[in-house]
């Protein structure tokens, strides 16, 4: 996709990476400092923050010294504001006023509060905008900033996208502190490291990076950290804004990072040597690096037997092949190369298409478009109506199309099987790639028939082999260097007792996954049951003996 990127940059459809214009935001280095003059500072803040109606200034007095408590009422916790004022008014200050009143407040008055010192006026404005209390006193500096943000969040619930029949049923929420706490609770290790950044020039959002320091590759961790630190945008609304900026190939059709909402999946991937990127306000977590085979694996594969886990993975692979190539092959065989099919199947397709006024290409395009419309309508409509619309719409439209002679019976089977196979893949982001890939195959089959499908398939394989996700080849471990990983925990999921090493294609710092154990005998020889009695037998007298 490099030619497409060069074309758009040459014709100014997008700005190049280098030389972009910086946002018109005042730099905090050029902002004035708080000098201790309360009236001038309040006038300065009133011209900037005071434009909003929720800007509140509470005047206070301590030992004859005037002060002000500044905050936004819409984002601050009212109880925290009341507790702060109560602590100041109820405290017995010494008769002699301390020289550094701000330090005295933090050490003796605001003991249970998360308070810091701050001098720069631009930082004070940003602190008020982020939901903090700013405490100013006349002729005393620096200012005291107290955390008082009202955090409204929902409780952790079951995952709605990645549902599972067994294992943990907890999903992430929109609060980053709760998400990090759930990760630490499930992965309670002192080697779990969490790094935080504040990204966004106008709207500051917290972004966290989680990894295990003695397992994750240091080069991978350093690469992700540098890419996060280089992000310079106005606003971050979700994790997709981070994902598209730290990806190696943002123009590629394939997903180079995994997205999940399950806590157990994140903990397992961290234990394998990956890193997780958590964004405040988004319940989805980014996992990097990601390879092609990762999108066919879930945490549920490890809670069942290895027979069932392997069977489900191969079922996903078969569904992926059907979803991408089945409509294109139908067009190729029906319109271009029917001689490649067995005679019985070719005659059956020709018989079912009798009376259809459109070629196979138009049939597929019409029905695929209808399926896409129903899918989007189901996602956007209320849950109570979405399921009914999808079922009734699919049955009514399909049956009416066949009876009207617009499409054939076999095409309905092909489209239905394709629509169902798309969602067998556990990753929703990967299903979008499958849908787009299916349309590309349909276009290739429309132009060149079976040869077009083959050429696009070769191009897709070439693209996959050239892609890298944070330095890890996208095709690994199927590329040849680490084929053993594909047959241990890839195409085949061997028993847990065999997977004592971490996958080598991720280059973990510590490759040992499990300690060496002495496996007990699977079928020990049982002793005779019931066991022989240990009580001595009583000797019978001569008259008690049987003749």
Secondary structure, DSSP 8 states (H G I E B T S, - for coil): -HHHHHHHHHTTSS--STT--------GGGS-B--S-HHHHHHHHHHHGGGSTTEEEEEEEETTEEEEEEEETTTB-HHHHHHHHHHHHHS---SS--S-HHHHIIIIISTTS-EEEE-BHHHHHHHHHTTEEEEEETTEEEEEEEE-B----------SSS--SSS---B--S-HHHHHHHHHHHS--TTEEEEEEEE-SSS-EEEEEEEETTTS-HHHHHHHHHHHHT---S---SHHHHHHHH-S-TT-SS--SEEE-BHHHHHHHHHTT-EEEEETT-S-EEEES--GGGGG--GGGGTS-HHHHHHHHHHHHHHHHHHHHHHHHHHIIIII-GGGS-HHHHHHHHHHTTT--S-HHHHHHHHHHHHHHHHHHHHHS-HHHHHHHHHHHHHHHHHHHHHHTSS-HHHHHHHHHHHHHHTTSS-HHHHHHHHHHHHHHHHHHHHHTHHHHHHHHHHHHHHHHH-EETTEETTTTTTSTTHHHHHHHTSSB--TTT--B--GGGT-S--B-S-------TT-----SS----S------TTTS--
